[in-house]
Amino acid sequence: MSITLLSSPLQGFTDFRFRNAFNKYFGGIDTFYAPYIRFNNKLIIKNSYKTDLLPENNTGLELIPQIMTNDAEEFLFVVDYIQQLGYKELNWNLGCPYPMVTKRGMGSGLICEPEKINHILERVHNETDITVSMKMRMGYDHPEEILDTFPILDRYPLKNIAIHARIGKQLYKGGVNLDAFERCIDSTKHKLYYNGDITSVAKFKEMQERFPNIDHFMIGRGLIADPFLPSMIKNNTSEYPKNRWEMFSEFHDTIYKQYDDALSGPTPIKMKMQGFWEYFSQSFSNPQKTFKKIKKANNPKAYQQAVAEILKNG
């Protein structure tokens, strides 16, 4: 069975600069999801999110925009906006676990409100011809919450439901709940994608053996921590390429330069790259020591030296 790999969006990380560099140097991802669109205020999309979705910034890769909302008007507004850019699918995020989102009844905080979900889907399907796909968690408080949404979701021609096998309250702590994911497979007519804790080829194989009928897998944090992972999964190998660190170095320098050009001043780029290295460091033999070196680098020159030293000892 051929498998499809998708990049799960991470707000603040997987924008067009990252996606393009990732696609160029590593490959292995069939479809990327854009981080959910954010607004300045009612129905005014932030410029950085407009830039992120521009077709000219996403040539050579397949991209699906994402929305996170609990408001039908906002949903319809975004549908109109992305269709003007030529997109045919919109992914609805009911997965975000962060309290500032869930307290406002969005992301995984909306899963416990099937009627509200129904109201939005009904309007979107009656008033537009967009293809809707879903990104969900099991629930916010309990892994059974998602089961109550399936009778509603089954009324609509959704393209798929990607499920991160945790509840929102967990954030990213604790393990994934594979039994709960298995219950979902038997509870809906929709095509399910698996998401959660695919951090190595061995982990991927474990999930594949556990769910032999799932052929779409979504990788989020694991893809930033180890950018070689998707292509290794596709090539069915645990071997890294011989020039692993040269490839990583070129990728790193590409995104560094692009973010440096886009951000103003040394502090934003320092914070940006520190965010990435929190993940990157996990691929090195001593993650804590690696990350500590990056954190100690207080100016661009010191940062470049730290990176060179880390890669030399790869």
SEVO-840881 format. One line per field, with one value per residue (C-alpha): residue number from 1; residue in three letters; x, y, z. Coordinates in steps of 0.02 Angstrom, whole numbers, plus 50000, padded with zeros to 5 digits. Each point is the difference from the previous one (the first is absolute). Example, Ala and Ser with C-alpha at 12.3 -4.5 7.8 and 13.67 -1.06 7.14 Angstrom:
! SEVO-840881
seq 1,2
type ALA,SER
xx 50615,50069
yy 49775,50172
zz 50390,49967
***
This chain:
! SEVO-840881
seq 1,2,3,4,5,6,7,8,9,10,11,12,13,14,15,16,17,18,19,20,21,22,23,24,25,26,27,28,29,30,31,32,33,34,35,36,37,38,39,40,41,42,43,44,45,46,47,48,49,50,51,52,53,54,55,56,57,58,59,60,61,62,63,64,65,66,67,68,69,70,71,72,73,74,75,76,77,78,79,80,81,82,83,84,85,86,87,88,89,90,91,92,93,94,95,96,97,98,99,100,101,102,103,104,105,106,107,108,109,110,111,112,113,114,115,116,117,118,119,120,121,122,123,124,125,126,127,128,129,130,131,132,133,134,135,136,137,138,139,140,141,142,143,144,145,146,147,148,149,150,151,152,153,154,155,156,157,158,159,160,161,162,163,164,165,166,167,168,169,170,171,172,173,174,175,176,177,178,179,180,181,182,183,184,185,186,187,188,189,190,191,192,193,194,195,196,197,198,199,200,201,202,203,204,205,206,207,208,209,210,211,212,213,214,215,216,217,218,219,220,221,222,223,224,225,226,227,228,229,230,231,232,233,234,235,236,237,238,239,240,241,242,243,244,245,246,247,248,249,250,251,252,253,254,255,256,257,258,259,260,261,262,263,264,265,266,267,268,269,270,271,272,273,274,275,276,277,278,279,280,281,282,283,284,285,286,287,288,289,290,291,292,293,294,295,296,297,298,299,300,301,302,303,304,305,306,307,308,309,310,311,312,313,314
type MET,SER,ILE,THR,LEU,LEU,SER,SER,PRO,LEU,GLN,GLY,PHE,THR,ASP,PHE,ARG,PHE,ARG,ASN,ALA,PHE,ASN,LYS,TYR,PHE,GLY,GLY,ILE,ASP,THR,PHE,TYR,ALA,PRO,TYR,ILE,ARG,PHE,ASN,ASN,LYS,LEU,ILE,ILE,LYS,ASN,SER,TYR,LYS,THR,ASP,LEU,LEU,PRO,GLU,ASN,ASN,THR,GLY,LEU,GLU,LEU,ILE,PRO,GLN,ILE,MET,THR,ASN,ASP,ALA,GLU,GLU,PHE,LEU,PHE,VAL,VAL,ASP,TYR,ILE,GLN,GLN,LEU,GLY,TYR,LYS,GLU,LEU,ASN,TRP,ASN,LEU,GLY,CYS,PRO,TYR,PRO,MET,VAL,THR,LYS,ARG,GLY,MET,GLY,SER,GLY,LEU,ILE,CYS,GLU,PRO,GLU,LYS,ILE,ASN,HIS,ILE,LEU,GLU,ARG,VAL,HIS,ASN,GLU,THR,ASP,ILE,THR,VAL,SER,MET,LYS,MET,ARG,MET,GLY,TYR,ASP,HIS,PRO,GLU,GLU,ILE,LEU,ASP,THR,PHE,PRO,ILE,LEU,ASP,ARG,TYR,PRO,LEU,LYS,ASN,ILE,ALA,ILE,HIS,ALA,ARG,ILE,GLY,LYS,GLN,LEU,TYR,LYS,GLY,GLY,VAL,ASN,LEU,ASP,ALA,PHE,GLU,ARG,CYS,ILE,ASP,SER,THR,LYS,HIS,LYS,LEU,TYR,TYR,ASN,GLY,ASP,ILE,THR,SER,VAL,ALA,LYS,PHE,LYS,GLU,MET,GLN,GLU,ARG,PHE,PRO,ASN,ILE,ASP,HIS,PHE,MET,ILE,GLY,ARG,GLY,LEU,ILE,ALA,ASP,PRO,PHE,LEU,PRO,SER,MET,ILE,LYS,ASN,ASN,THR,SER,GLU,TYR,PRO,LYS,ASN,ARG,TRP,GLU,MET,PHE,SER,GLU,PHE,HIS,ASP,THR,ILE,TYR,LYS,GLN,TYR,ASP,ASP,ALA,LEU,SER,GLY,PRO,THR,PRO,ILE,LYS,MET,LYS,MET,GLN,GLY,PHE,TRP,GLU,TYR,PHE,SER,GLN,SER,PHE,SER,ASN,PRO,GLN,LYS,THR,PHE,LYS,LYS,ILE,LYS,LYS,ALA,ASN,ASN,PRO,LYS,ALA,TYR,GLN,GLN,ALA,VAL,ALA,GLU,ILE,LEU,LYS,ASN,GLY
xx 50000,50073,49998,49973,50094,49933,50082,49895,50009,50091,49960,50160,50101,49931,49973,50044,50185,50016,49889,50096,50170,49938,49930,50160,50125,49905,49835,49891,49846,49855,49892,50035,49868,50023,49992,49824,49958,50002,49905,50048,49819,49832,50026,50168,50131,50174,50121,50125,49862,49951,50182,50010,49858,50051,50014,50166,50072,49948,50050,50056,49903,49821,49928,49834,49949,49932,49873,49967,49833,49834,49910,49910,50021,50188,50005,49903,50111,50157,49925,49970,50176,50093,49892,50053,50180,49954,49988,49866,50013,49995,50053,49905,50107,49910,50164,50095,50026,50060,49893,49995,49911,49895,49933,49924,49910,50114,50123,49977,49889,49863,49991,49877,49875,49934,49853,50112,50109,49843,49940,50166,50016,49820,50025,50167,49931,49840,50081,50167,50077,50163,50066,50012,50121,50020,50146,49945,50053,49903,49917,50054,49962,49958,50048,49815,49951,50047,49880,49853,50050,50003,49811,50007,50158,49931,49862,50126,50115,50160,50161,50079,50022,50180,50003,50139,49982,50004,49873,50024,50030,50159,50078,50147,50031,49975,49980,49879,49840,50002,49849,49897,50059,49950,49825,49988,50037,49846,49890,49999,49979,50132,50180,50114,50180,50110,50098,50106,50175,50071,50179,50101,49987,49976,49856,49920,50009,49921,49851,49989,49993,49872,49887,50026,49855,50063,50101,50014,50116,50030,50165,50013,50138,50095,50028,50086,50100,50061,49973,50066,49859,49868,50118,50071,49824,49963,50161,49972,50171,50072,50164,50038,50080,50191,50002,49869,50080,50045,49818,49938,50126,49940,49819,50039,50095,49858,49865,50116,50034,49818,49938,50141,49947,49817,50021,50070,50149,50101,49872,49858,50116,50081,49830,49944,50151,49996,49823,50061,50150,49888,49944,50159,50103,49899,50091,50170,50083,49987,49842,50016,50182,49963,49855,50099,50135,49869,49920,50168,50036,49954,50038,49996,50186,49996,49847,50087,50150,49889,49912,50165,50067,49841,50001,50185,49969,49834
yy 50000,50168,50129,50186,50113,50169,50140,50053,50189,50078,50182,50103,49864,49925,50156,50012,50033,49841,49898,50049,49966,49836,49946,50046,49915,49852,49962,49853,50105,49984,50140,50145,50084,50186,50063,50059,50173,50136,50163,50175,50022,49954,49939,50084,49867,50038,50043,49864,49870,50078,49987,49822,49943,50092,49871,50076,49962,49818,49940,49821,49937,49959,50113,49998,50156,49979,50095,49998,50076,49972,50127,49960,50176,49993,49828,50063,50154,49892,49881,50147,50066,49838,49957,50164,49938,49839,49880,49867,49929,50076,49904,50039,49992,49918,49939,50146,49960,50168,50076,50175,49918,49868,50121,50098,49843,49969,49864,49845,50105,49991,49810,49991,50107,49890,50115,50149,49893,49948,50179,50054,49848,50018,50181,49967,49853,50092,50165,49950,49863,49989,49828,49991,49889,49991,49997,49941,49935,49866,50137,50128,49913,49822,49891,49955,50177,49972,49852,50117,50105,49855,49988,50186,49988,49849,50111,50097,49955,50037,49954,49925,50016,50007,49950,50039,49858,50106,50109,50188,50007,49896,50129,49892,49912,49815,49869,49988,49901,49868,49906,50159,50026,49822,50032,50148,49888,49896,50151,50103,49975,50133,49969,50022,50061,49956,50135,49997,49950,49943,50042,49861,49868,49868,50100,50020,49811,49970,50111,49920,49825,50054,50082,49903,50086,50176,50064,50186,50052,50175,50055,50159,50028,49844,50079,50153,49896,49886,50071,49839,49898,50012,49949,49859,49935,50010,49908,49873,50028,50051,50053,50185,50063,50004,50189,50022,50149,50092,49986,50058,50143,50062,49988,50093,50139,50021,50025,50105,50121,50012,50030,50122,50100,49994,50043,50162,49997,49868,49958,49935,49889,49936,49953,49926,49886,49953,49938,49891,49936,49942,49871,49982,49960,49840,49924,50022,49879,50121,50106,50101,50046,50044,50113,50080,50053,50084,50088,50068,50079,50182,50076,49943,49964,49895,49911,49955,49936,49894,49923,49964,49914,49897,49942,49960,49881,49942
zz 50000,49952,50139,49997,50121,50051,50096,50148,50021,50147,50033,49994,49914,49840,49895,49814,50032,50102,49882,49843,50077,50073,49834,49908,50116,50074,49911,50052,50039,49877,50069,50117,50109,50030,50180,50038,49935,50133,50001,50058,50050,49929,49821,49969,49964,50066,49859,50044,49975,49834,49945,50062,49885,49841,49861,49943,50171,49989,49828,49987,50151,50040,50135,50091,50098,50176,50104,50186,50044,50088,49893,49837,49927,50027,49917,49848,49988,49997,49871,49884,50032,49965,49849,49921,50019,49911,50150,49995,50177,50174,50154,50161,50157,50147,50068,50075,50185,50067,50140,49923,49852,50087,50132,49857,49939,49852,49950,50108,50114,49868,49988,50145,49903,49858,49965,49971,49885,49908,49979,49921,49886,49943,49949,49916,49900,49954,49953,49920,49896,50099,50050,50190,50095,50189,50120,50173,50168,50095,50101,50127,50166,49946,49851,49977,49953,49818,49988,50031,49849,49875,49972,49953,49896,49907,49927,49897,49854,50095,49910,50156,50187,50063,50183,50122,50125,50158,50091,50003,50188,49976,49884,49942,50165,50033,49865,49856,50030,49863,50069,49987,49821,49959,50066,49880,49850,50039,50039,49841,49813,49965,49947,50150,50002,50149,50091,50158,50058,49833,50050,49918,49864,50135,50078,49829,49969,50169,49953,49828,50075,50128,49869,49837,49912,50030,49852,50042,50141,50064,50075,50102,50128,49941,49831,50074,50124,49861,49825,49921,50077,49861,49860,50108,50032,49813,49958,50138,50076,50168,49917,49987,49840,50005,49984,50136,50089,49839,49945,50168,49999,49830,50055,50162,49910,49876,50131,50110,49859,49950,50178,50031,49846,50052,50184,50065,50117,50093,50136,49888,49897,50160,50072,49834,49984,50184,49970,49857,50098,50140,49870,49896,50156,50024,49850,50082,50120,50146,49975,50161,49971,49819,50044,50141,49874,49892,50149,50057,49831,50028,49831,49818,49995,50158,49931,49837,50098,50112,49849,49912,50156,50024,49819,50003,50145,49921
***
